[in-house]
Amino acid sequence: MSLLSKDIDSAFEGAGSKAGLEIWCIENLRLVRIPKSSHGKFYAGNAYVVLNTILPKNGPPWHDVHYWLGNDTKEVDLAMASDKALELDAALGSCTVQYKELQGLETQKFLSYFKPCIIPLEGAYSSQEAHLNGDTYKVSLLTCKGDHVVHIKEVPFSRSSLNHDDVFILDTASKVFLFSGCNSTIQERAKGLEVVQYIKENKHGGKCEVATIEDGKFVGDSDVGEFWSLFGGFAPIPRDSPSSFQKQSDTPPVKLSWITIQGKLCQTGTDSLHKKMLETDKCYLLDCGAEVFVWMGRHSSISERKISISAAEGFLRDQNRSTGTHLTFLTEGLESSIFRSYFDDWPQKVEPKLYEEGRGKVAAIFKQQGYDVKELPEEDCEPFINCRGTLKVWRVNGDELSLLPVPEQTKLFSGDCYLVQFTYAGNDRDENLFFAWLGCSSVMEDRKATISHMNAIADSTKGNPVLAQVVGDNEPVQFFSIIQKLIIFKGGMSKGYKKFIAENGLTDETYGENKTALFRVQGTSPHNMQAIQLDPVSSSLNSSYCYILQTETFIFTWIGNLSSTQDHDLLDRMLELIDPTWQPTSVREGTEPDTFWNALGGKAEYPREKEMKGYTEDPHLFVVNVSEDEFKVKEIYNFSQDDLTTEDVLVLDCHREIYVWIGCHSNIRSKQQALTLGLMHGNSFERKLALLKGKPQNLEVSRRNSWKAYSRETTPDSSRSQSVSSNGQGRSVSPASMVSGSNSMSSSNHLFSRPAPIARKLFSGSSLHGSPAAEQRSPSQSASYIQVDGSGDCVNFLIYPYERLKVMSNDPVAGINVTKREAYLSDEEFQGKFGMTKGAFYELPKWRQNKLKMSLNLF
């Protein structure tokens, strides 16, 4: 809701209260709201303020403010546009991200609002006439660049403007021609067709002909002859004809500068940046080369922010920066993932304190007015697939697989690993979904073996099986919906786990009937409930849950004061499932006998407040591509199913789950790189972006599951073992992890590709790690290892020859950390290629390291 004052333009009244776009044009030094029917029509002689509001299911509204400047905009309107954008930010409580947009050089996010494209009109907007002043139709030649959003640029109507790399549109009074350069991609041509349709409907009222012209085809088509006649006849296009869109040059080192009240820049850091460098009462400029950020502390004043905006624009002018340099203004607390990636120690998870405080204040206001305010019940998530099917579960014991009998399929041990196969009815055939469930305390040997077994079984199934890798305590909604009634015991049965316990002198915590055991009961329905064994101590309790306490002599059920009647029902059902012979003593929180506390080692503090569902950030979609000398990860904004292009590898980051979608016509190396991304933990894309920019990162393992989806061909030996009800949807809420419900892609409906089994500790963020057992286990001695300390972490690497490590190798190594190819070289070969030792190399600045690696085709 807008916060108006005498300093805020009245045209912004009500701004941001509804989801969607709102646009204002500066006309005669005043703001004029543009009607929705005219959204997407921008005049080169005007400046515009564009607000996009997103209202998520939970959490605060998200506002993006863009001020768009036409090529023919007056100087006074240019200055006014940035001021008005800042006013709008203030009206929305200083909670927006602001972008400067220049005609023809707009950001991908801005263009994503106006699909398929925007084509600026000549002249100036008039709110009275609502059409172009002196409107006359003219022939124009346009270039189209982009595969998900399209940049449109008008070029001189001349044969010399054409080239073999781009898609062009020739717009005449009676016909619209699409010319496709022979080097343009299928997706670029498809987007070009969308633009042609847009021009036909919006400029010709649907009354014109459309023709497509293939580069290199000259005869047998009257449209081809007509097209070239408009250019004065055919003539060959030079092979070295430059593209109308210039490629960006190499990115220089990142620099952080404090912006003083006088508008001067004082450099405070370079290369290695830390969040603590940003003070909340100041404004800073982060120079990243092709993109410049202005960070504004929450306690900075509006006048300081205006000075910072002017200083940033002056900085770009003084530096003679390209007009394509994007300028973004961020308020503290609203930093984008790209901005955060430039800092070494930015917290991976930021608690939405403002959101929680806001909820409390709003609830208090309603209560003062006499309203009864209650928390809305959590919504159940619809299952992604048909949850009626058959289930098979194997326990992994090194190289051995043991198929569990049906009664034991839902009883897992946290020190073991399991392979789960779920077969369900698809549209016209059975589909298969595999889970590699890696217990949170399992050992490395079992984790590697589980991945290998899963890949082998997937090779023997028909169709397109989907493979998912899940780490215990971080199970996705889908997993619980399939298993339905799950009990997770502490300890393990595998030889590897028992050996690890013995070698390290640790107590074997494996569950037994004569041992003290504490279980937390959780879930949403009888078809989605779990009992998780915890440490038998008082601090494991939580007032929001119900628990089962087992000792040698008695059984207690403990009912938290904040638990619901549904929780109590699940508690009774879980007791029957664990042991139908138990005769428990039920105690409510606050009425516990001494024997209860003694069994838990004495009374201690535990969480007593209601567990609130935190706000869930929207998912992000990324396209991954790799060429001979560069690796690219680009975000797709405002995405839809149309963005699932068969030529691309796409990664959908749902924060708690990661999906890798692989187009059937994508490059094989792109698939391998994309799966490397999918294996990374924590905020994977912030980390990967930082690595790709040559920034050292702390790759400590964050407890989260990552999904890997793949594609194979062949059928399971399926035996009916369990029927899973389709109403077993929903999520299980755990103090350890809140499972996100933002799953906008059903991975079972798409083709995927599978990499070679991962069998080494390649980097400390690997999803094969995370448990104390896995981290302490020494690596296999079947191959020689080296150690490198390139990013602050001491990591073991296998040795491979240079010819297999280079980017375009004929025999590439699978499953390596592609950002550290050089680390797999032997010391001798490294010295021969780089002319220095590894120690000397890793003391160089990151940008220098990357330059050297690129020169050797290792980056």
ABEGO torsion letter per residue (X at the ends): XBBBBAABBAAABGBGABBEBBBBBBBGGBBBBBBAAABGBBBAABBBBBBBBBBBABEBBBBBBBBBBBAABBAAAAAAAAAAAAAAAAAAGGABBBBBBBBGABBAAAAAABOABBBBBBEBBBAAAGBBBGBBBBBBBBBBBEAABBBBBBBBBBAAABBAABBBBBBBAABBBBBBBAABBAAAAAAAAAAAAAAAAAAAGGBBBBBBBBBGBABGBAAAAAAAAAAGEBBBBBAABBBABBBBBBBBBBBBBBBBAAGBBBBABBGBBBAAABBAABBBBBBAGABBBBBBBAABBAAAAAAAAAAAAAAAAAAGBBAABBBBBBBBGABBAAAAAABAABBABBBBAAAAAAAAAAAAAAAAAGBBBBBBBBBBBBBABBABBBBBBBBBBEABBBBBBAAAAABBBAABBBBBBBBBBBAABBBBBBBBBBBAABBAAAAAAAAAAAAAAAAABBEBBBBBBBBBGABBAAAAAAAGBBBBBBEBABAAAAAAAAAAGBBBABBBAABBBBBBBBEABAABBBBBBBBBBAAABBAABBBBBBBAABBBBBBBAABBAAAAAAAAAAAAAABAABBBBBBBBGABBAAAAAAAGEBBBBBABBBBBBBBBBBBBBBBBBBAABBBBBBBBGBBAAABBAABBBBBBAGABBBBBBBAABBAAAAAAAAAAAABBEBAAAAAAAAAAGBBBBABBBBBBBBBBBBBBEBBBBBBABBBBAAABEBBBBAABBBBABBABBAAABBBBBBBBBABBABAABAABGBAAAAABBBBAABBBBBBBAAGBBBBBBBBBAAAABAABABBBBGBBAAAAAAABBAAAAAAAAGBBAAAAAABBAAAAAAAAAAAGAX
